[in-house]
Amino acid sequence: MAELPNDFPARVRAARGYAGVSSQRDFGKLIDYSGTTVKNWESGQHKPNEPSAPEVVKRLAQASGLPEWFFTVPRLSRSLAPPGSAVEEQLADIKDGLEALRVETEARDLEVIRRLDEGLGPGAASQ
């Protein structure tokens, strides 16, 4: 499982917005957690612990319609290739590419969150 990003609180708020739920309590009911838990996630006071994170991510994605990867940061494992080998160099290039993609994706995700915070999310034109 990938780890939860530093901006997890904003992503939970985005999920609530995409789900069309205004209260933390109602969103908590939707994902089968308490409103207090949602409040703590959104305020950054707590994050789901490692064993429960995959289930939390799944529920947030299902409730919001956002993809599960929106709520995670991929982990890049250490290379098992012999040091100095061509395979190690290729893996390093791949990791660099993945890191660049992660940074680009995170910037896009933050833009989505910013737009949601400004009320420019899905359905904004119809409001």
Steps between C-alpha positions, in 0.01 A plus 500: 500500500620848422532749782260785568615839369583799720197681358265215597274744693433701184436182304241385756328840467510456121343155534222644714443772241492252213256285696274806527490482880535820699530368855785293637247299700299402192815419306618285791175305482545456125847346544411320824719713728401755760467867420769563763738273311433690175552829688833375636614388152397831343670705771818295475481394864502133400555279199377146462757255636689268265276192543177694439627735225413272204140465617471874565634576152255254347203654683605857416534407133164321489316786671656776291543333163866603507763235419678331790838634385372852573531422871846343495867557420667203333798345675806438288677189619875474522675336211596133523729534199876472553666840558636656181313263268311611190180379667565725799550797267176422318315466830643833614372663178158345552491619861596853389220492244250374757605770745452769233157353421412493871592868537298590190202297621517652847499849349193409293330350807570816699343705220187280522491553875547877460214514250277300735585734788396791274175327411606426144463122522261272313159650454618854580356631173155370589491665842 
